[in-house]
């Protein structure tokens, strides 16, 4: 091999490997190393080696200019990390974000009774009262709670000039000046004889939009104190609450509040003030009487019966005719019971003869209530307002009111508040009324269980639960959830129906769909902590006994709206308490999406939390992917969006223009028999659709009739009230889409045509298809209402394999759709009931605004004892957005309105009429609204604009015949 072949063009060797012998070199270096090590271990170092090292050349990059880190920090640990993936604008250690939406009381929480004393009274259920403070907006409910708080929290300094609104425990409640959430408190309060009671009190919102909070609170309560403004009288929400309480068998007591408005604002004379108060009480009794209850005498309210009190929460006093009679009996020795009967009604006092009369005379024509109660209050007002300190001091001294010299320097309102609170004392009159007329926790529990327990009444556990026994089986009805301070989780709030719940106890949480046959909706949780909830602070305890309210930490993960809690070792086969029945329907809806699409998981988590916080809020996802919120009104949706953005998600979201829910119905009977075959062609169902009898839908929704009743009762109801034939009355299969849904499915087949045994086996599948069809109608996927479906023929295979749920359920749905579409389908829109308070000059403006929005006035009446008028009207919900602002502009701020869902109203026009042309940016005439709403709803949901029965009918010959019929050309 030539030398040229051994090297490449760059001079690099590329030939075969050369064998090298390193033995001699290795031995040499080994000797050198041994000698070097010996020199290192010895005292002297080889000088020759040092000289060589000094002459050695050290490259620049090998030189050490600075000491190593290990030399400077010998204890430090060196870590080699990968490249940081964190964005440069994000801090390495993020600051802790504290959410500050709730008002937490960190001051003096001591009360006039110890927690040990409260726990002792909790065990004596006859001394426990569960009470709801209810009423219309701004009638003084939260002010009444402030009176209770100031009376019990005596160790704190309370400013007379400040309105605390203690139970408005959220900052947005303080800013909006209205209650959004129901707030509970448990307080020890004495009656006017100084006997102590434990009052578990719920302060509830007064705005009709938040009536779901009221309904949840009333599930926990055995009675209510209905607060009514003496000047406004009975308002929209007042009437609704009375009706709901009578329906739910909740005891009603009355507080006629804001007596001061009759004196200061309207300056009514005492005689006229009495007539105004009596008129308000008569209005309440008229509403109760209109409900047609047989026990009206037990529900009637009257000061003589002791279930009516009077007062002014703004000036801190409450009284009843019984408390005034007690006051007079102590001062003048008058017999209390005799004098009480004279203080209300047409009784007059003759000061010359010192006798009482039941007829007035010329000189003595003042009723006893006016002379002995109202006139002294009027005089106190006038003296405090008009007298100077030197003249006022002896006057107050005669009343037993002694103030400090510095108190006389106060402004008029705080001085009046101080004088009245000193003269009338505490809230003993109201507590006595509650203790006498609202059932104790033991009595109330029996009624709650009988009304709301869905389990077997013959089960021995049913009787044990009704006893409200602390040693009985554990049962807790949970109806509310309150967010913790960090807004990451919730504490659940419920009433202990039976047994005792303890800290660290393991319990079963039963959901709303739990039953003994299907225990899927059940979880096992450990109770971490127990609290007594006091609106702005919590008192931690180790146990809570039956008849009381409890706040539980650690079990909220599986609870959506409400739940039932039982002990883990349940051997009594206890079932659930029925979900809360609300008195309104959510119809206002908006679509939302996150501003940044990647934050969708955050928004979904926020939706889950906000749904737990608001009892009546509905959240769902349309087929188009839209996330929908459905609430009771504009204010309600605004509060929900605030909580979603700030409290539970902390993201920005885009919100669509508001819309409303619709319903689908029919106005005729199906023109032909409508049938559909199963996919395997082995079964056929035939149905007809027709309108329900007038009033039946409301009876079903109000649970006047239920399929849980015994069959003879159901059959008798339909035969007697709605004149159904005996076959139809006996064969009502289902209400849909829920147990109280406003649609009926009837088996109208004949035994000689159908094998009833096989049909009975398919009943559940056909019911499911019927509920599916009525939940999502064929027009625009909205619920069906007021329709009766009759199953008239059923050809079903004898082989169970061919009639399974996968075959029968979608077929039943298609049959319902085809029968529905052949019965002249129509759309229904929600109608709001509007109550407007305005002056006489503003009535024309109200009527004008209503007319622009397709609304119409029902009545307009003068408010008795007031310069205002009440205008009631009906307004389509879809035209109600911005109505309140528009109303105030047109009336120069002289009108105030509230509205609530009332009923479903039929939209004029055929939604399937393809001849209707919709022009962009032009309002449609009334006859075209049904078509417009249907098309726009289908577009928003991502559905095809055309609705056709082609996909529901299987008979091609029938479709061809329908094409020839001009009445049905739009359906094809």
Order of alpha helices (4+ residues) and beta strands (2+ residues): alpha-alpha-alpha-alpha-alpha-beta-alpha-alpha-beta-beta-alpha-beta-alpha-beta-alpha-alpha-alpha-beta-beta-alpha-alpha-beta-beta-alpha-alpha-alpha-alpha-alpha-alpha-beta-beta-beta-beta-beta-beta-beta-beta-beta-beta-beta-alpha-beta-beta-alpha-beta-beta-beta-beta-beta-alpha-alpha-alpha-beta-beta-alpha-beta-alpha-beta-alpha-beta-beta-alpha-beta-alpha-alpha
